[in-house]
């Protein structure tokens, strides 16, 4: 990402908001508390939980993170749309849930000090933005995502 710092990428496939705390705490036990924490949820919750449950999980976890890591900057990254959702729910319903959860996540982060949120302008209706699985970003869009993320991180350096 061409940043003057070291990064730890704690991505976990299939992670949900209800297991977010465990994931972060497990990684922090092996190192020092992060200076910046980027919250990028993939959207797995949107396919299995109600919107209110996902929002409650996010609210609880952001409050916990702010308590445990009072000096850590928090960056909320909006959940990116997908071409393929592993769900029987119609895409329109998942998109609606995604938009509501993203708005809620941005608000939760704004309540904390040293925080920001970013929206990556990636259109799920454009197949070339994604790998053939319809979930993960193509190399070009991944670079676009990382550039947007780098700009947000630079605010806290």
N, C-alpha and C positions, 0 to 999 in steps of 0.2 A: 504493500500500500504506500510505500515511499514516505513513511512517517519516522520522525526521530525518537522512536520508542520501541520497546518490544511488545508484541501482542501474543495473547493466548486465545486460541479459538476453541471454545468449549461447546461446539455444536454436537448435538445428540439427535440422531435420527429417531423420529417418532415421539419426540418430547412433547409433553402437553403442559399447559399452564399450571396444572395441579402438581406436577413434579419439578417445576422450575426451581423452587427453593432447594430441594435436595441436590439438584445438578450443580447449582452455584456453590452451595456449602461444601460439597464433596471436593470440588476443585480448589476452593480457597483454603481448605485444610492443608493442601499440599504447597501453598505459597502464601504470599502476603495479600492483604485486601487490594482489590483493583483500584486504580486511580479513576478509570472510566469503565462503565459497564454498559454494554450495548444489548438491549433486549430486542431480539428479532425472533418472534414466534412464527413458525411456519404455517400455522392454520389447522393443525391436526384436530384441535378442539372443536373447530367449527363444524366438523362432520359428525361428532359424537355427542356433544354437550349442548345444552340450551345456551342462548346468548347471555341470559342472566347468570348462569353458572360460570361461564367463561369470564364475564366481567367481574364477578365476585372473586374468582381466583386471582385475576390480574390485580385488582384493588388490594387484596390481602398481601400478595407477594411484593408489590411495589412498596407498600407500607413497611413490610418486614425488611426489605432491602434498605430502605431509608434509615431504619432504626439500626440495623447491623452495620451498614456501611455509610455512616453519616457524612463522611468527607468524599465519597465516591460520586463522580458525575454520572448521571444516568441518561442514556440516549434511547428513546423509544423509536423503533423502526416499524412503520406500518406493515401489517401482514400483506404480502404481495399476492395478487390474484394468480390463479393457475388455469391452465387449459383443462387439466384433468384433476378432479377431486376424487379421492378414494371414498366415495359415499354414494348412497342411493338417493340422497337429497338432490333436488333440482339445483342446477348451478345458480339460478336466480336467487334462491333462498340463501345459499352459502355466500353469495356476493353481498347480499343485504346484511347478513350477520357480520361478515368481514368489515364492512363499512362502519357498522355500529360499534364493533369491538375496537377498531382502529381509533375512532373518535374518542371513545372512553379511555383507551390507553394514553392518548395524547393528553387528555385532561388530567388523568392520574399523575402523570409525570410532571405536568405543569405545577401541581401542588407542592412539588419538592424543589428545594434549592439545587443549584448546579445541575440543570437538566435541559434537555431539548428533545424535539421529536423531528423525524424526517419521513417524508413520503417519497418513495422512489417511483417515478412515473414510468411504470411498466404495464403495458396493456395486455391483459390475458386474451384479447381477441386477435393478437398478432402472433401466430405460431412461430415465426422466426426468432422471437425473443426467448424461446424455450428449447431445451433439449428434446429429443423425441419422446421422452416420458411425459411431457406436458406439465411437469412439476418444477423441475430445476431449470435455472437460467442458462441460456447459451453463453459461450465465452464472451461475446460482445456485450451482452446485457449484464453479465457478472462484473465486467470492468466498469460499466456505467454505475451499477449498484455500489461497487467499492469506492469509486470516485465520490459519490454522494456521501457515503459513510465517512470517508477520509475528511471531507470538508466539515462534517459535524464534529468529528473528533478534534480537529484543529482548533475549534472554539475553546477547548478546555486545556490546551497546552500553553 
